[in-house]
């Protein structure tokens, strides 16, 4: 009696060790540390194309046996051996295959056509939330895996869907057109204003008119103004646009799922309000200060000396000396 018990224990331990030493990445859990990627659409990258869109367990088992010795069935053969089929796909019969529907939200590993394995959460595939059709393949040892019916990809479930998972729904969606005016600054349109400060002295008799740019100097006896400082202000001019959403008049039925963004397509029209030439003329603001003739002459001499020094610097360096203050608004 003791011997029988010992053999039974050893046999159980051997099976347990076999189940834990699976070599295929589909059954490993070291890639399941982060949040699984939610999959809403299947069929783009089939792993085992010969298992797609089959109708009966016998068709699935027959396709597996038929392709077990072919290159495209080598990966599946490895998976089947890992779950307990000694000869891989050659041992699979219809009795080992059952049809199942995986609830939306089921997590696990899924293979793809490039022999990669991904940690995923299966969501609805445009079916309104009824679940994901799959084929469950169970070995004589009781271990199992799934083949997703639509895409033919291998799947090993590690976590069932939680009770809080909300199913997807088919709902009518109607977009309502609306119009709004928005004002934005800049946009390349600018207005430049130049401010200059001059000094002058009062002459007894002025024998000639001042240049046109000094037309705002009202003193009829003013001498020719002498520029002391100049600054430039560049102002960004705001533009107003009318933005409208143009939508089709009919409704659209769309699948709405928990935690999935809803993709809507609409035409957005943007038009500028009012005419815009793209050019704003510059403006000038002159300031004038009256000084004595003596001060005017002295300032003129000193500024001429400064200009000569600037000319010398320009000859020495090849760079023209020019100072201008520009302020941005």
C-alpha positions as CSV (number, residue, x, y, z in Angstrom):
1,X,0.0,0.0,0.0
2,X,2.8,2.4,0.8
3,X,4.5,1.7,-2.5
4,X,1.3,2.6,-4.4
5,X,1.0,5.9,-2.6
6,X,4.6,6.6,-3.3
7,X,4.3,5.9,-7.0
8,X,1.2,8.1,-7.1
9,X,3.0,11.0,-5.4
10,X,5.9,10.7,-7.8
11,X,3.6,10.6,-10.8
12,X,1.8,13.7,-9.7
13,X,5.0,15.5,-9.0
14,X,6.3,14.6,-12.5
15,X,3.1,16.0,-14.1
16,X,3.4,19.1,-12.1
17,X,7.0,19.6,-13.1
18,X,6.1,19.0,-16.7
19,X,3.4,21.7,-16.6
20,X,5.7,24.3,-15.1
21,X,8.5,23.8,-17.5
22,X,6.7,25.2,-20.6
23,X,9.1,26.5,-23.1
24,X,6.8,28.6,-25.3
25,X,6.5,32.3,-24.6
26,X,2.7,32.1,-24.8
27,X,2.7,30.5,-21.3
28,X,5.2,32.7,-19.6
29,X,4.2,35.4,-17.1
30,X,7.4,37.5,-17.0
31,X,5.8,39.9,-19.5
32,X,2.7,40.5,-17.4
33,X,4.1,43.1,-15.0
34,X,2.5,46.2,-16.5
35,X,-1.0,46.9,-17.6
36,X,-2.1,44.7,-20.5
37,X,-2.7,46.4,-23.9
38,X,-6.4,46.5,-24.7
39,X,-7.2,44.8,-28.1
40,X,-10.4,45.9,-29.8
41,X,-9.9,44.5,-33.3
42,X,-8.7,41.0,-34.3
43,X,-7.5,39.6,-37.6
44,X,-4.8,42.1,-38.7
45,X,-1.8,39.8,-38.0
46,X,-3.0,36.2,-37.9
47,X,-0.6,33.7,-36.3
48,X,-2.1,30.5,-37.7
49,X,-4.1,31.4,-40.8
50,X,-5.2,27.8,-41.3
51,X,-7.2,28.0,-38.1
52,X,-9.2,31.2,-39.0
53,X,-13.0,31.2,-39.4
54,X,-13.6,27.5,-38.9
55,X,-17.0,26.2,-37.9
56,X,-16.6,22.9,-36.1
57,X,-14.3,21.1,-33.6
58,X,-13.5,18.5,-36.3
59,X,-12.4,21.2,-38.8
60,X,-10.1,22.7,-36.2
61,X,-8.6,19.3,-35.1
62,X,-8.2,18.3,-38.8
63,X,-6.5,21.6,-39.7
64,X,-4.1,21.2,-36.7
65,X,-3.1,17.6,-37.7
66,X,-2.8,18.5,-41.4
67,X,-0.3,21.4,-40.6
68,X,1.6,19.9,-37.7
69,X,4.5,18.8,-39.9
70,X,4.5,22.0,-42.0
71,X,6.7,25.1,-41.2
72,X,3.6,27.2,-40.5
73,X,2.4,24.7,-37.8
74,X,5.8,24.4,-36.0
75,X,5.0,27.1,-33.4
76,X,1.6,25.6,-32.7
77,X,3.2,22.1,-32.4
78,X,5.5,23.5,-29.7
79,X,2.5,25.0,-27.8
80,X,0.6,21.8,-27.9
81,X,3.5,19.8,-26.6
82,X,3.9,22.3,-23.8
83,X,0.3,21.7,-22.6
84,X,0.7,17.9,-22.7
85,X,0.3,16.5,-26.3
86,X,3.3,14.2,-26.6
87,X,3.4,14.3,-30.4
88,X,2.1,17.8,-30.7
89,X,-0.7,18.4,-33.3
90,X,-0.7,14.8,-34.5
91,X,-2.5,13.8,-31.3
92,X,-5.3,16.4,-31.4
93,X,-8.8,15.1,-32.1
94,X,-12.2,16.7,-32.2
95,X,-12.8,15.5,-28.6
96,X,-9.9,17.8,-27.5
97,X,-11.5,20.9,-29.1
98,X,-14.5,22.8,-27.7
99,X,-16.0,26.1,-28.7
100,X,-15.9,28.9,-26.1
101,X,-16.7,32.6,-25.9
102,X,-14.2,34.6,-23.8
103,X,-15.8,37.4,-21.9
104,X,-14.7,41.0,-22.8
105,X,-11.9,42.0,-20.4
106,X,-10.1,38.6,-20.3
107,X,-6.4,39.1,-19.9
108,X,-3.5,36.9,-21.0
109,X,-0.8,36.3,-23.6
110,X,-1.5,36.4,-27.3
111,X,0.8,35.5,-30.2
112,X,1.0,37.3,-33.6
113,X,2.1,36.5,-37.1
114,X,5.6,37.6,-36.4
115,X,6.2,35.1,-33.7
116,X,5.9,37.7,-30.9
117,X,3.9,37.4,-27.7
118,X,2.0,40.2,-26.1
119,X,0.3,40.8,-22.8
120,X,-3.2,41.8,-23.7
121,X,-6.8,42.3,-22.5
122,X,-9.3,41.1,-25.0
123,X,-12.2,43.6,-25.5
124,X,-15.1,43.4,-27.9
125,X,-14.4,43.1,-31.6
126,X,-17.2,45.2,-33.0
127,X,-19.7,42.6,-31.8
128,X,-21.6,44.8,-29.3
129,X,-19.9,43.2,-26.3
130,X,-21.2,39.6,-26.6
131,X,-17.6,38.2,-26.2
132,X,-14.7,36.8,-28.2
133,X,-15.3,33.4,-30.0
134,X,-12.4,31.0,-29.4
135,X,-11.5,27.3,-29.6
136,X,-10.3,25.7,-26.4
137,X,-7.8,22.9,-26.9
138,X,-7.4,20.6,-23.8
139,X,-4.7,17.9,-23.6
140,X,-5.0,14.5,-21.9
141,X,-3.2,16.0,-18.8
142,X,-6.0,18.7,-18.4
143,X,-3.9,21.7,-19.5
144,X,-5.4,23.9,-22.2
145,X,-4.9,26.9,-24.4
146,X,-7.1,28.9,-26.8
147,X,-7.1,29.7,-30.5
148,X,-9.0,32.9,-31.2
149,X,-11.5,32.0,-33.9
150,X,-11.5,35.2,-36.0
151,X,-7.7,35.7,-36.2
152,X,-6.3,32.2,-35.6
153,X,-3.9,33.5,-32.9
154,X,-2.8,31.5,-29.9
155,X,-4.1,32.8,-26.5
156,X,-3.3,31.7,-23.0
157,X,-5.7,33.3,-20.4
158,X,-4.1,34.4,-17.2
159,X,-6.9,36.5,-15.7
160,X,-10.7,36.3,-16.4
161,X,-12.7,39.3,-17.1
162,X,-13.6,41.2,-13.9
163,X,-17.2,41.7,-12.8
164,X,-16.9,45.4,-13.2
165,X,-16.1,45.2,-16.9
166,X,-18.9,47.1,-18.9
167,X,-19.9,45.5,-22.2
168,X,-19.8,47.4,-25.4
169,X,-23.0,48.8,-26.9
170,X,-24.2,49.8,-30.3
171,X,-25.5,53.3,-30.0
172,X,-26.7,55.9,-32.5
173,X,-24.5,59.0,-32.6
174,X,-25.5,62.3,-34.1
175,X,-23.0,65.2,-34.5
176,X,-24.5,68.7,-34.1
177,X,-22.9,71.4,-36.3
178,X,-21.9,74.6,-34.5
179,X,-20.1,77.9,-35.3
180,X,-17.8,79.9,-33.1
181,X,-15.5,82.9,-33.6
182,X,-12.0,82.8,-32.1
183,X,-9.4,85.5,-31.9
184,X,-5.7,84.7,-32.1
185,X,-2.7,86.9,-31.8
186,X,0.2,87.1,-34.2
187,X,-0.3,84.9,-37.2
188,X,2.5,86.9,-39.0
189,X,0.5,90.2,-39.1
190,X,2.4,93.0,-37.4
191,X,2.2,96.8,-37.1
192,X,5.4,98.9,-36.6
193,X,5.5,102.3,-34.9
194,X,8.6,104.4,-34.8
195,X,9.1,107.1,-32.1
196,X,11.8,109.7,-32.5
197,X,13.0,112.6,-30.3
198,X,14.5,115.7,-31.8
199,X,15.9,119.0,-30.5
200,X,15.7,122.4,-32.3
201,X,16.2,126.1,-31.6
202,X,14.1,129.1,-32.6
203,X,15.5,131.0,-35.5
204,X,14.8,134.7,-36.1
205,X,13.9,134.1,-39.7
206,X,13.6,130.7,-41.4
207,X,14.4,131.1,-45.1
208,X,13.3,127.6,-46.2
209,X,10.6,125.1,-45.3
210,X,11.4,122.0,-43.2
211,X,11.4,118.5,-44.8
212,X,8.0,116.8,-45.1
213,X,8.7,114.4,-42.3
214,X,8.7,117.3,-39.9
215,X,5.3,118.6,-40.9
216,X,4.0,118.0,-37.4
217,X,6.5,120.6,-36.0
218,X,4.2,123.7,-35.8
219,X,6.8,126.3,-34.8
220,X,7.3,128.5,-38.0
221,X,10.8,129.6,-36.8
222,X,12.1,126.1,-35.9
223,X,15.6,125.1,-37.1
224,X,16.2,121.8,-38.8
225,X,15.4,119.2,-36.0
226,X,18.4,117.2,-34.7
227,X,17.7,113.5,-34.0
228,X,18.7,112.4,-30.5
229,X,17.0,109.0,-30.1
230,X,14.8,106.6,-32.0
231,X,12.9,103.5,-30.9
232,X,10.7,101.1,-32.8
233,X,7.7,99.1,-31.5
234,X,6.5,96.0,-33.4
235,X,3.0,95.0,-32.4
236,X,1.4,91.6,-33.2
237,X,-2.1,92.2,-34.7
238,X,-4.8,89.8,-33.6
239,X,-6.9,88.0,-36.2
240,X,-10.5,86.7,-35.9
241,X,-11.6,83.5,-37.5
242,X,-15.0,81.8,-37.8
243,X,-14.7,78.0,-37.1
244,X,-17.7,75.8,-38.0
245,X,-18.2,72.1,-37.7
246,X,-19.8,70.6,-40.8
247,X,-21.4,67.2,-40.2
248,X,-23.6,64.8,-42.1
249,X,-27.3,65.1,-41.3
250,X,-27.9,61.4,-40.7
251,X,-27.1,59.3,-37.6
252,X,-24.3,56.7,-37.3
253,X,-24.3,53.6,-35.3
254,X,-21.1,53.2,-33.4
255,X,-19.7,50.7,-30.9
256,X,-19.1,52.4,-27.5
257,X,-16.8,50.5,-25.0
258,X,-15.6,51.2,-21.5
259,X,-12.3,53.1,-21.4
260,X,-12.0,53.3,-25.2
261,X,-11.9,56.6,-27.0
262,X,-14.7,57.1,-29.6
263,X,-13.3,58.1,-33.0
264,X,-15.6,60.5,-34.9
265,X,-15.0,62.1,-38.3
266,X,-16.2,65.6,-39.2
267,X,-15.2,68.4,-41.5
268,X,-14.0,71.6,-39.8
269,X,-14.3,74.9,-41.8
270,X,-12.1,77.8,-40.9
271,X,-12.5,81.3,-42.5
272,X,-11.1,84.6,-41.7
273,X,-13.6,87.2,-40.6
274,X,-13.4,90.3,-42.8
275,X,-10.8,91.2,-45.5
276,X,-7.2,91.2,-44.6
277,X,-4.5,92.6,-46.9
278,X,-1.6,91.2,-44.9
279,X,0.0,94.7,-44.7
280,X,-0.3,97.3,-42.0
281,X,1.5,100.7,-42.8
282,X,4.1,101.9,-40.3
283,X,3.3,104.8,-38.1
284,X,5.6,107.5,-36.8
285,X,5.5,109.5,-33.6
286,X,7.9,112.5,-33.3
287,X,8.7,114.4,-30.2
288,X,10.4,117.8,-30.3
289,X,12.2,119.8,-27.6
290,X,13.2,123.4,-27.9
291,X,16.8,124.3,-26.7
292,X,19.0,127.3,-27.0
293,X,21.0,127.9,-30.2
294,X,24.2,127.4,-28.2
295,X,23.1,124.0,-26.8
296,X,21.9,123.0,-30.3
297,X,25.3,123.8,-31.9
298,X,27.2,122.1,-29.1
299,X,25.0,118.9,-29.4
300,X,25.4,119.0,-33.2
301,X,29.2,119.1,-32.9
302,X,29.4,116.3,-30.4
303,X,27.1,114.1,-32.4
304,X,29.2,114.8,-35.5
305,X,32.3,113.7,-33.6
306,X,30.5,110.5,-32.5
307,X,29.5,109.8,-36.2
308,X,33.2,110.2,-37.3
309,X,34.2,107.7,-34.6
310,X,31.6,105.3,-35.8
311,X,32.8,105.7,-39.3
312,X,36.4,104.9,-38.2
313,X,35.1,101.8,-36.3
314,X,33.2,100.7,-39.5
315,X,36.4,101.1,-41.6
316,X,38.5,99.1,-39.1
317,X,35.9,96.2,-38.6
318,X,33.9,96.3,-41.8
319,X,30.8,96.4,-39.7
320,X,28.5,99.4,-39.7
321,X,27.8,100.9,-36.2
322,X,24.0,101.1,-35.8
323,X,22.0,101.2,-32.6
324,X,18.2,100.9,-32.6
325,X,15.8,100.0,-29.8
326,X,13.0,97.6,-30.8
327,X,10.2,96.6,-28.5
328,X,7.8,93.7,-29.2
329,X,4.2,93.7,-28.1
